[in-house]
Amino acid sequence: MTAELLEPPTDVSAQWGQSLAKGGLATALLHIERATTGRGSWETAHEWITACVSQPVNSFAEAGVFYGAPAVAHVLHLAVIHGPRAYHQPCMGLNSAVEDIVQQRLAAAHHRIDAGQRPEFHEFDLLGGLTGLGAHLRVQGRQELLREVLSYLVRLTVPVHGRSGWWTHLAPSGEPDERYPGGHGNFGIAHGVPGPLALLSLAYLDGTRVPGQLEAIERITDWLDAWQQNGAARAWWPEALTAAEADQGRTRQSKPLRPSWCYGTPGIATALHHAARATGDTDRARAAELAFLDAIEDPDQAHSLTDGTVCHGTAGVRLAARRFAERTDHATALRILAAASNLPDPSTDATGHGLLEGPTGIALARCSLAADSSGTGWDALLLLV
């Protein structure tokens, strides 16, 4: 039996149990997915859910969708929708905690914008910020609160002191760094502006709209267009941009790096494809499809994927490719799926734990790729759908 399917431990800390990114909550989600698709039992899922919430749920102000109350609320919501109604009451209680967290974070973000200061990317990003919380609200169908998040993201795109509003004063590590004296602009869907772009676009497609939403989408796509690189690959983007590079109008990165979901063309092309569909831009949609294809068909890029994880390995790329193929024409879909299936299998699957960098995330992706039905749709949290 594989590690992710073992019985839950008897002594679970809140830090481990309530982490979707690195802990047991991801395994609970895996068992919910397996039960939903007929590959497992709800009894096993219940054992894992019970273990993960055995400690008081952490609802501190900086909690995000991958840890704490929002993460637990997200997993319980999927259990309520697809399985027994036993989780309805605790889910309702958590929703109130999540609303408080979102409102606190929105108030802090608007205060920061009003003061003319630059953001930390954990204010707005997908993994720890308001974009991730917005992705959760979108899945829950909480449109009123989601609109407040979207309105904040619209403000985020307004330039500040001559640079894009999402330009952070920190390094890609999230900390001050002398190598980034003027901060940086981040191109990853996990930590950078493609995450907000994807959420703004998907919400627009859903019919959840706020004033300035299309203009915000356009500001982000204009920036991505300006920094698109063209070479042996049709299109690629740097992982991050320093202030000096921005001032000089060119990046020091000489070629595309690994084609991962978190940082790389597949994630960026996914966000651009959502934007193209939201704005009805067929040329941009086709360009995003070609960029995605080129990234995973390029042997140099493909062989730079050194693990099988969701975040920066083949599991995430293959899942992104499946979702990309599901919304493209038949011929393009076949090419995308073929290229994804031909990606080399890395010698090491995972070096961490949880959904993003662990074997549980790999198992989740494989379960979704093998399923005939959509399952729980858990990958909406990655803004793939």
VEXKOLLUM-579533 format. One record per residue: y, z, x of N, C-alpha, C in turn; residue in three letters. Coordinates in steps of 0.1 Angstrom, whole numbers, plus 2048, in hexadecimal, padded with zeros to 3 digits. Atoms other than C-alpha are relative to their C-alpha. Last residue first. Example, Ala and Ser with C-alpha at 12.3 -4.5 7.8 and 13.67 -1.06 7.14 Angstrom:
<recs>
7F58007F77F584788980B8087F8ser
7F48008097D384E87B80C800809ala
</recs>
This chain:
<recs>
80080680E8FD76F79780B8087F8val
80680D7FF8FD7747BD8007F97F2leu
7F780B80591778F7BB7FA7F2802leu
7FC8077F49017A77D08097F47FDleu
7F97F67F89007BF7B28047FA80Eleu
7F28018048F67A179D80980A808ala
7F88077F68D77A37B280E7FC7FCasp
7FA7F77F68C87BD79B8097FA80Atrp
7F38067FB8C37A378080780980Agly
7F57F88038A97BA77080D7F9803thr
8017F27FD88E7A076F80C8087FCgly
7F57FB7F889A77C76E7FF80F804ser
7F57FC80987876F76280B80580Aser
7FD80B80885E75B77680D8037F7asp
8017FE80E85E7747928047F47F8ala
80D80380585576C7B67FF8007F0ala
80480E7FD87876A7C37F37FB7FAleu
7F780980888278A7B17FD7F1802ser
8047FE80E86479D7BF8087F67F7cys
80D80780286B78F7E17FB8017F2arg
7FD80E80088F79B7DF7F37F77FEala
7F880480C8857BD7D48037F1800leu
80A80080C86A7C07EF8077FC7F3ala
80880C7FE8847B680A7F67FF7F5ile
7F880C80489C7D07FC7F87F3801gly
7FE80080F8817EA7FE8087F57FBthr
80B8078068787E08228018007F0pro
80D7FB80089B7EB82D7F57F87FAgly
8058027F38BD7DE8377F1805801glu
7F980A7F88CF7DA8167F97FD80Dleu
7FE80E8058B97E97FC8057F680Aleu
7F880380C8AD80980D8007F17FCgly
8067FC80D8A28108308087FB7F5his
7FB7F58078A88038537F98047F4gly
7FE7F57F689A7EC86E80580C7F9thr
7F57F780388B7D185780180C80Bala
7FB80180E8747B385880D8097FEasp
7FE7F280686F7AE87D8067FF7F2thr
80B7F77FB86078E88B80180E7FBser
7FD7F87F48777798757F4809804pro
8027F280486876085C80280880Dasp
80A7FA7F887873E8637FF80F7FCpro
7FA7F67F688B72F8477F5807808leu
8038047F287771383780780980Aasn
80F7FD7FE8767238147FC7FD80Fser
8027F17FF89C7248157F2803803ala
7FA7FB7F489F6FF81E7FE80F801ala
8098047F48876F580380580680Dala
80D7F880089970A7E97F77FC80Bleu
7FD7F27FD8BB6FB7F27F3808801ile
7FD8007F28AE6D77F380280F804arg
80D8027F989D6DB7D180380180Fleu
8087F48018BD6EA7C27F37FF808ala
7FB7F67F78D16CD7CF7F880D800thr
8028057F28BB6B47BE80580A80Aala
80E8007FD8BA6C779D7FD7FC80Fhis
80880B8068DF6CE7997F2800807asp
7FD80E7FB8EC6F07A27F77F67FAthr
7F38058078ED7127908057F3806arg
8017FF80F8C971E79680C7FB7F9glu
80780B8068CA7117BA8008007F1ala
7F880C7FE8E572A7C47F97F47F9phe
7F57FF80A8D17467B58097F4801arg
80680180D8B273C7C980B8007F5arg
80380E8028C77377E87FA7FD7F3ala
7F48078038D67597E57FE7F17FEala
7FC7FC80E8B37687E280D7F97FDleu
8098078098A87548018038047F2arg
7FD80E8008C675F8157F87F97F6val
7F38028068C378480C8037F17FEgly
8027FC80E89E78581580D7FD7F8ala
80580B8088A47718357FF8037F1thr
80D8077FC8BA78A8467FC7F67F6gly
7FD80A7F68DD79A8467F47F8805his
7F28017FC8DF7AF8278037F580Acys
7F780580A8BE7A881680E7FE806val
7F97F88098A87AD8348097F97F6thr
80380480D88F7978458078077F5gly
8087F680889B79A8697FF7FA7F1asp
80A7F97F88A77838857F980B7F8thr
8047F580A8BB7698727F4807807leu
7F87F47FD8C97568907FD80B7F6ser
8077F87F78AD73D88C80880C805his
80C7FB8068BC72F86C7F980A80Aala
7FC7F58088DE72A87D7F48077FAgln
7F97F57F88D171689980480C7F8asp
80A7F87F88B870388380780B808pro
7FD8017F18D46F886B7F7809808asp
80880B7FA8C46F48488027FE80Fglu
80E7FD7FF8CF71683D7F77F5805ile
8027F37F98F47128467F1803801ala
7FF8027F28F56ED83C7FD80D808asp
80B8077FB8E86F58198007FE810leu
80C7F78019017108137F47F9805phe
7FE7F67F691E6FA81F7F4809800ala
8038067F39116DD80A80180A80Bleu
80E8037FF9106F27EB7FC7FA80Dglu
8077F37FE9337007F27F17FE800ala
7FD7FC7F29416DD7F67F880D803ala
8098097F89316D27D580180480Farg
80E7FC8029416F07C37F67F8809ala
8037F47F99626E97D37F28047FEarg
8008037F29626C57C77FD80C809asp
80D8057FD9576D07A47FF7FC80Fthr
7FE8087F49756E77A07F37FA805asp
80480D8039716F577D8037F680Bgly
7F48098019857147867FD7F27FCthr
7F67F980896972D77F80C7F77FEala
80480180E94E71578B80B8077F7arg
80080E8049607107AC7FD7FF7F1ala
7F28048029667357B08027F27FBala
7FB7F980C94173D7AB80E7FC7FDhis
80780780B9397227C58048067F3his
7F880C8029537317DD7FA7F87F4leu
7F37FC8069427537DA8097F47FDala
8037FB80D9207447E180C8047F9thr
80380B80892D7307FE7FD8047F2ala
7F380680293B75080E7FF7F47F6ile
7F87F780991A76280A80D7FA7FCgly
8067FE80D9057458178088097F7pro
7FE80A80A91E73D8327FA8027F3thr
80580E7FD91C75D8458037F77F5gly
7F68077F89227838447FA7F2803tyr
7F57F77FE90F79682980C7FA808cys
7F97FD80C8F877B81C80D808803trp
8057F58088EE76E83E8088027F3ser
7FD80380E8F274D84F7FB80A7F6pro
80C8008098F275B8738057FD7F1arg
80A7F67FC9117518877F58007F6leu
8057F780B9257318827F680A806pro
80B8068089347238A27FC80A7F5lys
80380E7FD9517288BA7F67F97F7ser
80E8028029607498AE7FD7F1801gln
8078007F498274B8BE7F17FE7FFarg
8097F57FE99374389D7F97FE80Ethr
80D8047FC9B272D8997F780C804arg
80680A8099D472F8897F37FB804gly
80280C7F99E57418A67FA7F47F8gln
7F38057FC9F375C8907FF7F3807asp
7F880480C9D276187E80D7FA804ala
80680D8049BF7618A08087FB7F3glu
7FC80A7F69D777C8AD7FB7F27FCala
7F28038039D379188D8057F580Aala
7F77F67FB9AD79089180E7FB7FDthr
7F58077FA99677C87A80A80B805leu
7F47F880197378687080B7F9807ala
8037F380695277686A80C8087FDglu
8027F57F795F7538707FC80D7F9pro
7F47F87FF9597388567FD80B80Btrp
8037F27FE94271B85380D807802trp
7F57F68029436F78467FA80E804ala
7F58068099306D684B80B80A7FFarg
8027FD80E91C6E486880C7FB7F8ala
80D80580291F6D18897FB8047F2ala
8058057F49446D98867F27FA7FDgly
80980C80295B6E386B7FB7FC80Easn
8028087F496C7058687F67F57FEgln
80D8077FF97A7138487FF7F880Dgln
8087FB7F599772A84F7F27FA801trp
7F88017F49B17198397F880480Cala
7FE80E7FC99871381E8077FF80Dasp
80D8057FB98E73781D8017F2804leu
8027F97F39B374181A7F37FB806trp
7F78077F69B87277FE7FE80680Easp
80680D7FC9997347ED8097F9809thr
80B7FE7F79A77577ED7FA7F3805ile
7FB7FA7F39C974E7DF7F580280Aarg
7FB80B7F89B87377C580680580Dglu
80B8097FB9A37537B88057F5809ile
8077F97F69C17697B57F57F9806ala
7F78017F49D474E7A27FA80880Cglu
80280D7FA9B674C78A8097FE80Dleu
80D8017FA9B77717847FD7F2807gln
8008027F19DC7747807F37FE806gly
7F68087FB9DA78475D8007FF810pro
7F37F97FF9B879275680B7F7805val
7F48067F999778374C80C8097FFarg
7F87F47FD97478D74280B7FD808thr
7F67FE80A96676D73380880D801gly
8067F880B94576E74680A8017F5asp
80B80880795175175C7FA8077F4leu
7F980B8079717657647F67F77F8tyr
7FB7FA80C95B78376D8087F57F7ala
80B7FE80A94776D7848058067F4leu
80480C8059677607957F58027F6ser
7F680680897878179A7FB7F37F9leu
7FF7F880D9587907A680A7FB7F7leu
80C8028089507747BF8028087F3ala
80080D8059747747CD7F47FE7F6leu
7F680080B97479A7D18007F27F9pro
8057F780A9547977E680A8007F4gly
8098078099617787F97FA8097F5pro
7FA80580D97E78E8047F67F77F8val
7F480880096A7A281E8047FB7F2gly
7F47F87FC9517BE82180D7F97FEhis
8037F28019307B181280D809802ala
8007FC80E93C78E80B7FD80F7FEile
80D7FD80694678B82F8008037F1gly
80580B8089667798397F28037FAphe
80F80080097A7978457FB7F57F7asn
80480680C99F7958507F17FD800gly
80880C8019A77AC86C7FF7FB7F2his
80A80080B9BC7C98797F87F3800gly
7F980480D9DB7C388E7F78007F4gly
7F37F88019CE7D58AD8087FD7F4pro
7FA80680C9AA7C88A880E8077FDtyr
80380F80099A7CD8CA8067F97F4arg
7F58077F89AC7EF8CB7FD7F1802glu
8078067F39957FA8AF80B7F9807asp
7F68067F699E80F8907F97FC80Dpro
7F97F67F897F81487A80B7F9808glu
7FA7F780996F7FF85E80880B807gly
8087F48019577EF87780680A7F5ser
80C8028099687CE8707F780C7FEpro
8098097FA9887DD8807F47FD7F6ala
80B7FB7F89A37EE86C7F87F4806leu
7FA7FC7F49C67E485F7F580580Ahis
8017F27FD9B67D084380580380Ethr
8007FE7F29C17AE83680080F804trp
80C7F97FD9B97AF8117FE80280Ftrp
8007F28059DD7A88077F3807804gly
8077FE80C9DE78981D7FF80E7FCser
80E8027FF9F878A8397F98027F2arg
80380D7FAA1E78583A7F17FE802gly
7FA8027F3A277A98337FB7F4808his
7F87F47FCA0F7AD8168057FE80Eval
7FD7FE7F2A0278E80480880D802pro
7F28037FD9F57927E080380380Eval
7FE80D7FA9CF7907DF80F7FD803thr
8048007F29CB7B67DA8027F2807leu
7F57FA7F89E07B47BA7FC80080Farg
7F580A8009C679D7AA80C805809val
80480B7F69AB7B47B680A7F5800leu
7FD7FB7F29BD7D17A47FD7F580Atyr
7F28007FE9BE7BD78480480580Eser
7FB80E7FD9997B678880F7FF802leu
8048037F29917DB78B8057F2804val
7F87F97F79A57E276C7FD7FE80Eglu
7F38077FF9937C675A80A808809arg
80180B7F69727D676480D7F9801leu
7FE7FA7F397D7F67527FF7F580Bleu
7F37FA7FF9827E373180380680Eglu
7F680A7FE9647CD73680E806802gln
7F57F78029497E773A80D7F8803arg
7F880580B92D7CE73780C8087FCgly
8007F780B9157E374C8087FB7F4gln
80E7FF80590F7C77647FF8087F3val
80480D8069347C07677F28007FAarg
7FA80180D93B7E576C7FD7F37F9leu
8087F78099227E57898068007F2his
80D8078029337C77997F78087F7ala
7FD80A80A9557D87957F37F87FCgly
7FF7F980C9487F67A88027F67F4leu
80D7FB80393E7DF7C47FF8077F3gly
80780C8049607CE7C37F18037FCthr
7FE80380E9707F07C37F97F37FBleu
7F38008079627FB7E48007FC7F1gly
7FB7F28029438057F780C8017F8gly
80A7F67FC92C7E67FB80580E7FCleu
80C8008099417CD7E87F780C803leu
80C8097FD9637D27F97F48027F6asp
80280C8099847DE7EA7F27FA802phe
7F97FF80D98D8017F77FB7F57F7glu
8087F880A9718008118088037F3his
8088098089857E38217F78087F7phe
80D7FF7F99A07FC82B7F77F77F8glu
80B7F98049C07EF81C7F580280Apro
80B8098009E27E782A7F38087FCarg
80A7FD7F5A007FB81F7F47F67FFgln
80080B7F7A1D7EE80A7F780280Cgly
7FA7FB7F3A218107F98017F580Aala
7F27FD802A1B8017D780780480Casp
7F980D8019FB7F27E580F8027FDile
7FF8067F39EF8147F08077F3800arg
7F77F87F89F78247CF8027FA80Ehis
7F38048059E58087BD80B807808his
7FE80D7FB9C680F7D380E7FB7FBala
7FE8007F19C78347CE8047F3805ala
7F37FA7FE9CA8307A880480180Eala
7F58098049AE8177A880E806802leu
7FF80A7F599882F7BC80A7F57FCarg
7FA7F97F499E84C7A48027F580Bgln
7F27FD80299883678680780680Cgln
7F880D80097882879480F8027FEval
7FF8057F396B84B79C8087F3801ile
7F77F77F997485977A8027FB80Easp
7F280480596383B76980A808808glu
7FC80D7F994484177F80E7FC7FBval
7FD7FD7F29428667748057F3807ala
7F37F880094585C74F80480380Eser
7F580980292A84275480D806800asn
7FB8067F491485C76380B7F67FEleu
7F97F57F89128707438057FA80Dgly
7F37FE80790985072F80880A808met
7F880B7FD8ED84974880E8017FAcys
7FA7FD7F38DF86C7448097F4805pro
7F77F58008DD86571E80580380Egln
7F38038078CE84272080A80B801his
7F57FE7F68B384A73A80E7FE7FAtyr
7FF7F27FC89785072180C802809ala
7F27FB80389E82E71180280E805arg
7FF7F580A87F82072280E8047FEpro
80C7F78028817FF73480380A7F6gly
80D8077FF8977E073A7F48097FDhis
80080D8068BA7EB72F7F27FA7FFile
7FD7FF80F8B68107357FE7F27FAval
80B7FA8078A680B7578018017F1ala
80B80A8008C17F37617F38057FAleu
7FC80A80A8DB80D7577F57F57FFhis
8037FB80E8C982776A8037F77F5leu
80F8008018CB81378A7FC8057F3val
80480E8018F180D7857F17FE7FEhis
7FD80580D8F883177C7FB7F17FFala
80A7FA8098E683D79C8027FA7F2val
80D8067FD8FB8257B17F58057F7ala
80180E80491B82F7A07F37F9802pro
80180280E9138547A38007F27FBala
7FA7F680990C8547C87FF7FC7F1gly
8037F27FD9068377E08078097F6tyr
80C7FF7F89048117DE7FD80E804phe
80C80480891C80D7C17F3800808val
80080E8039368227D27F37FC7F9gly
80D80580393F8477D58017F17FCala
80380C7F996184D7E47F27FA7FEglu
7F680B80496D8657C97FD7F3808ala
7F47FE7F994E87C7CB8097F37FFphe
7F58088079358787AF80D802807ser
7F47FF7F99158837C180B7F77FAasn
7FB80D7FD8F98887A880E801807val
7F48038088EA8AB7A88067F2806pro
7F47F87FC8C88AA7B980C7FC7F8gln
8047F18008A789F7A880C809805ser
7F67F98078B887D7A07FD80F800val
7F38047FA8A48697BA80B8087F9cys
7FF7FB7F288387A7B280F7FE805ala
7FF7F180188787478C80280680Ethr
7F37FD80688F84F79280180F800ile
7F68027F687184C7A980E8037FBtrp
8027F67F585885C79180B7FE80Bglu
7FB7F38058678477747FF80B80Bhis
7F18007FF86282778780680D7FCala
7FD7FF7F283D83178C80F7FF802thr
8037F37FC83983776780480280Fglu
7F47F880284C81775F7FD80F804trp
7FF7F780C82F80576E80D8077FFser
8017F27FE82D7E77868018087F3gly
8077FE7F382C7C17897FD80F803arg
80F7FE8028357BA7657F880280Cgly
80680D7FE8587AC76D7F18017FFthr
7FA80980986A7CB75F7F97F2800thr
8047FD80E8527E376F8057F57F6ala
80F8038018567D37917FB8027F2arg
80280F7FF87C7D278E7F17FD7FEglu
7FB80580D87C7F77837FF7F17FFile
80B7FE80A8657FE7A18057FD7F2his
80B8097FE87D7ED7B97F68027F5leu
7FC80D80589B8007AA7F47F6801leu
8017FF80E8898217B18047F37F9ala
80E8018048838157D47FE8027F1thr
80480E7FF8A880D7D87F27FF7FCala
7FC80780C8B08307CC7FD7F27FFleu
80A80180A89B83E7E88047F97F3gly
8097F58048B48378047F67FD7F4gly
8087FB7F58C981F8197F580A7FBlys
7FF8077F48DF80A8027F580380Aala
80680D8038D58187E18007F780Cleu
7FB80B7F98DB83B7EC7F87F37FDser
7F68078078D78567D38067F5807gln
80480480D8B68637DF80A7F87F9gly
80A80A7FF8BF8648047FD7FA7F2trp
7FB80B7F88E08768027F67F5801gln
7F68098088D588B7E58047F4808ala
7F27FC7FF8B78987F98097F77F8ser
7F780B7FF8948927EC80E806801val
7F37F97FD8788AC7F180A7F5803asp
7FE7F58098588A07E080E807802thr
8027F37F985887E7F080480B7F6pro
7F37FA7FB8558607D87FD80D807pro
7FB7F68098328507D580D806806glu
8067F380082C8327EB80780A7F6leu
8077FD80C8388107E07F980D800leu
7F77FE80B85380A7FA7F98037F3glu
7F97F380083B8128168098017F4ala
7F48017F88227F780E80980C7FEthr
7F480080980080080080C800809met
</recs>
